[in-house]
Every structure is written in C-alpha cells, then in structure tokens.
Amino acid sequence: MAMAQALRQAAPPYAALTIAKWFIAWAEAEGEELSWDEVDPHTAELLSEVWNTYGGFSAGHLRNMTHEEPPWQRHWQDGVRGISIPQQEIEEYFASRR
C-alpha cells in the first residue's frame, strides 16, 4: 500500500529506471525472485511506457477499457467467468492498431 501511495504522489512521466525499481520492490514485497540484473534496458523502457500510459487509472477503469475492445466483446458470455481469449487473436488485434 505504501508503494501505491508513493506512486500517486510522484508526477508522471516516470523514468524507466525508476519504474523498473518499483517493479522490483513490488516483486520483493510479494516474495518473488527478481533482481535488478534481470531487468534489461528494453524491458525497463517497456515498463516505463506502460506505467506512464496506464498507471494513473484505477483497476475498474482498466477493466472497463479492456471490455470495450473487440476481442473481449467477441468472447464475452453473460454469466460466464474465466473465458480465455486466444493469444493469437489478441496479438493480431493489437498489431492491427499500430
């Protein structure tokens, strides 16, 4: 919870290195094995881009955003939870949006 408060107090955009450190701190708090040596510059930059784009949204808002996308809409069934969307379909959809 303290990390979430710290993230809210800092102003975006955040540096890739800072975001990578936050993810490492989170992983350590969760008891996951993750070391700084495992985070390459490309991954750190990707984490930075994702966080700076979506980090300010609540979980509910992010859920609503995903539910507006065609892959989710094609697979949604009223009252059914845990339906998987094929990875290839997700990749093709987002590749077409570039």
N, C-alpha and C positions, 0 to 999 in steps of 0.2 A: 504494500500500500504506500509506503514511503517513496518508492521509486515512481509510482504513478503521480504522486503529488509533485515530486521534483520535475517530472516531465511536463506537467501542466504549467509550472511556474517559469520554465525556460521558454524563450521565444524561438519559434522556428524561423528559418530553416536551420537544422542542426547539422553539424559537420559529420561526415561519415564515420570518422574515428570515434566521436562521442557516442553515436548511436550503436556502434559495434560494442563499445564498452558497456552500454546499458544492457544490451542483449546478453553479454557475458555475465554481468551481475545478476540478471534475472535467472539465467541458467544455473548459476551457482546457488542462488536462493532456493531454487526448485530441486537442488541436489543433482543436477545434470552435470555430466562431464563435458566441459567446454573450456578450451584455453584460448588465449589471445593468438597463439601461434596458428590455430586452426582457421582464423578469420582472414582470408586473403583480401587484398585491396578491392577486387571486383565485387566480392560479396559484401564488404563493408559499404561500398558505394550503392549497391542494390538495396541494402537495409536502410540506408540514408534516404534514398528516393522513396521507398515505400513508407517509411515513417513520416517524412515531410509531406507526403501526399495524403495519407490516411490517419496519421497519429492523432489528429485532433477530433476525430469522430468517435462517438460512443459506440458500444457494441451493438446496440439496437439500430443505430443509423447504418452501420456497416452491414448488418443483416438485411436491412431494407434495400440497400444498394445492390446486394447480390441477388435478391429476389426480383429485381427489375430486369435482370439480364436474361436473354432468350434461353441459354442452356438450362437455367434453373426453371424457367417457366415451362419448358418442354417436358421436364421430368417431374414436376410437382403433381402430387395426388392428394386431394383433400383427405385429411385424417391420417395420412401415412407419413411416418418419420423415418429418417435414416436412408433415404433413397440416394444411391450413388449416381453421380453424373460422370460418364466415361471421360477419362483424362484426355483422350484424343479430341473429343468434342469441345472440351474447354480450351485446349491449345488451338484448335482450328478457329474457334470463335474469336479469341483474343488476338490471334495472328491477323485475322481479317480486319481488325480495328486499328492496326498500326498505320 
